[in-house]
Amino acid sequence: MIRVSQLVKYYNGLKALEDVSFHVREGEIFGLLGPNGAGKTTLVGILTTEIKPTHGTARIKGIDVVNDPLAVKHLIGVVPQHRSLDRKLTARENMLVMARAYGIKNPRKRAGDLLSLVGLADRAEGGIREYSGGMLQKLLVARALIHDPKILFLDEPTLGLDPQARIAIWEEILRLKDEGKTMILTTHYMEEADRLCDRVAIMNQGKIVKEGTPENLKKGLKVYGLHSREPTLEDVFINLTGGRLK
């Protein structure tokens, strides 16, 4: 579904990405992990057509993200880290704005179906200023699904949420996986990556330093002598980058 080959990105002479290559299979949740400044945001920006690479290629279902960004946008949905919702509008109105942007037929029905799907039907007509963080994240997920994209980009989808809301979002992500959605997830929560991701890529200083399933990465660390307890994904991260996520 996604194939990235030798991506390089410079900003004012500084290299933000260096020879990044990976692929994501259909129906897979692929995690991007790394400290601030590792290049995750730049990489996602390229894949979602917001940033142009300096060198290299990225393809979504075979479509080059630079040569045909409009076609790519119809294949992807994005749940941004910053909640880009209009607080003056109701949940349904936020959904309708996006539905009309994509030319969705019968937008009110589509919006209503998705709000029901994420458990917000009973709050669809009220203002979202009183929404909890978890409710706002659910609304962002519903909005990203308005055009039934094949691929979802989830940028820190549970950042700042309480444990109960975080688990609710995890359940929603796993439900979408069961539906066959392909997802790229960026997160600072190692437990989240371990629970949700089929494979992860750990980035540092613009490069992918390790890629694999969470289980294999943890087993690989055990080989290097961590015997006092079972290794965690955070142990792997610290071993590869020399520091914690934040």
C-alpha positions in Angstrom: 0.0 0.0 0.0 2.9 2.4 0.8 6.4 2.2 -0.6 9.1 4.7 0.3 12.4 4.6 -1.4 15.6 6.5 -0.5 13.8 9.7 0.7 15.9 12.7 1.5 14.8 16.1 2.7 16.8 19.2 3.3 15.7 22.3 5.1 18.1 25.3 4.6 21.0 22.9 4.1 20.1 20.7 7.1 19.2 17.1 6.4 15.8 16.2 8.0 15.6 12.8 6.3 18.5 10.7 5.1 17.9 7.7 2.7 14.7 6.5 4.3 13.2 3.4 2.8 10.4 1.1 3.9 7.0 -0.4 2.8 3.7 -0.9 4.5 1.5 -3.8 3.6 -2.3 -3.7 3.1 -4.2 -4.0 6.4 -1.2 -3.3 8.5 -0.6 -0.9 11.3 2.9 0.5 10.9 4.4 2.5 13.7 6.8 5.4 13.4 8.7 5.9 16.7 11.4 8.4 17.5 12.4 11.4 19.6 11.4 14.9 18.7 13.4 16.0 15.7 13.9 12.4 14.4 12.1 13.2 11.1 8.7 11.6 11.7 6.7 14.8 11.1 8.7 15.4 7.8 8.2 11.9 6.7 4.4 11.9 7.3 4.2 15.4 5.7 5.7 13.9 2.5 3.4 10.9 2.5 0.4 13.1 3.0 1.5 15.4 0.1 2.1 18.4 2.4 5.9 18.4 1.9 7.9 17.7 -1.2 11.0 15.6 -0.8 14.4 16.7 -2.0 15.3 13.3 -3.4 13.7 9.8 -3.5 10.2 8.6 -4.1 7.1 7.7 -2.1 4.1 5.9 -3.6 0.6 5.3 -2.2 -1.1 2.3 -3.9 1.4 2.9 -6.7 0.7 6.6 -7.1 3.6 9.0 -6.7 2.8 11.5 -3.9 4.6 14.3 -5.8 3.3 13.7 -9.3 -0.3 13.2 -8.4 -1.1 14.6 -4.9 -4.8 15.0 -5.6 -5.2 11.3 -6.3 -3.3 10.5 -3.2 -5.5 12.7 -1.0 -8.5 10.7 -2.1 -6.9 7.5 -0.9 -5.8 8.8 2.6 -7.3 10.1 5.7 -5.4 12.1 8.3 -6.0 12.4 12.1 -3.7 15.3 12.9 -1.9 15.8 16.2 -3.3 19.3 16.6 -7.1 19.2 16.7 -8.0 21.2 13.6 -11.7 21.4 14.3 -13.9 24.5 14.1 -15.1 25.0 17.7 -17.9 27.3 16.5 -19.6 24.4 14.7 -21.3 21.3 16.0 -19.9 17.8 15.4 -22.2 17.2 12.5 -21.4 20.5 10.9 -17.6 19.8 11.2 -18.3 16.5 9.4 -20.4 18.1 6.7 -17.7 20.6 5.9 -15.3 17.8 5.1 -18.0 15.7 3.3 -18.8 18.6 1.0 -15.1 19.2 0.3 -14.8 15.6 -0.9 -18.1 15.8 -2.9 -19.7 13.0 -0.8 -23.2 12.0 -2.0 -25.8 12.2 0.7 -23.4 13.9 3.1 -25.8 14.1 6.1 -26.3 10.3 6.1 -22.6 9.7 5.8 -21.8 12.1 8.6 -24.5 10.6 10.8 -23.4 7.0 10.2 -19.8 7.8 11.1 -20.8 9.8 14.2 -22.8 6.8 15.3 -19.9 4.5 14.6 -17.6 6.4 17.0 -20.3 6.8 19.6 -21.0 10.5 19.2 -24.5 10.4 17.7 -26.1 11.6 20.9 -23.8 14.7 20.9 -23.9 15.4 17.2 -25.9 18.6 17.4 -24.4 20.3 20.4 -21.3 22.5 20.3 -18.0 20.8 20.6 -16.5 23.3 23.1 -17.7 21.0 25.9 -16.3 17.9 24.4 -13.7 15.9 26.3 -10.3 15.2 24.8 -11.4 11.7 24.0 -14.6 12.9 22.3 -12.6 15.3 20.1 -10.2 12.6 19.0 -13.2 10.4 18.1 -14.6 13.2 16.0 -11.2 13.6 14.3 -11.2 9.9 13.5 -14.8 10.1 12.1 -13.9 13.1 10.0 -10.9 11.4 8.5 -13.1 8.5 7.5 -15.7 10.7 5.7 -14.5 9.6 2.2 -13.8 6.0 3.1 -10.0 6.2 2.7 -7.9 3.1 2.2 -5.1 4.4 4.4 -5.1 6.4 7.6 -2.3 8.5 9.1 -2.7 8.8 12.9 -0.4 11.4 14.3 -0.1 11.1 18.1 -3.9 10.1 18.3 -4.0 9.7 22.1 -1.6 12.5 23.2 -2.8 14.0 26.4 -5.8 11.7 26.9 -6.6 10.0 30.2 -6.2 6.2 30.3 -9.9 5.5 29.7 -10.1 7.7 26.7 -6.8 6.3 25.4 -8.2 2.7 25.6 -11.3 3.8 23.7 -9.2 5.2 20.9 -7.2 2.0 20.8 -10.3 0.0 20.4 -11.5 2.2 17.6 -8.1 1.8 15.8 -8.3 -2.0 16.2 -11.8 -1.9 14.8 -10.6 -0.1 11.8 -7.9 -2.6 11.3 -10.5 -5.4 11.4 -12.2 -3.5 8.6 -9.0 -3.7 6.5 -7.7 -0.2 6.9 -4.0 0.3 6.5 -2.6 2.7 9.1 0.6 4.6 9.9 0.8 5.5 13.5 3.2 8.0 15.2 3.3 7.8 18.9 5.4 8.6 22.0 3.7 5.9 24.0 5.6 2.6 23.8 2.7 0.6 25.3 0.5 1.9 22.5 2.9 0.9 19.8 3.4 -2.5 21.3 -0.3 -3.2 21.6 -1.4 -1.8 18.2 1.4 -2.1 15.7 2.2 -5.0 13.4 5.6 -3.5 12.7 7.5 -0.4 13.8 10.3 1.7 12.5 12.5 3.5 15.0 13.9 6.8 13.7 16.7 8.8 14.9 18.4 11.9 13.3 16.5 11.5 10.1 17.2 7.8 9.6 15.4 4.5 10.3 17.8 2.8 12.7 15.7 -0.4 13.2 12.5 -1.9 11.8 10.6 -5.0 12.7 7.7 -6.4 14.8 7.6 -5.3 18.4 8.1 -8.9 19.5 11.2 -9.4 17.3 12.7 -6.1 18.3 12.4 -7.1 22.0 13.8 -10.5 21.4 16.7 -9.0 19.6 17.5 -6.9 22.6 17.5 -9.9 24.8 20.4 -11.3 22.9 22.6 -8.4 24.0 22.3 -9.3 27.7 19.2 -7.8 29.3 18.5 -10.8 31.7 17.0 -9.3 34.8 13.5 -8.9 33.2 11.7 -9.2 29.9 12.7 -6.3 27.6 10.1 -3.7 26.6 9.8 -1.7 23.5 11.0 1.3 25.5 14.2 -0.6 26.3 14.7 -1.2 22.6 14.1 2.5 21.9 16.6 3.6 24.5 19.2 1.1 23.3 18.9 2.4 19.7 18.6 6.1 20.3 20.4 6.7 23.6 17.5 8.4 25.3 13.8 8.4 26.1 11.1 9.6 23.9 10.5 12.8 25.8 
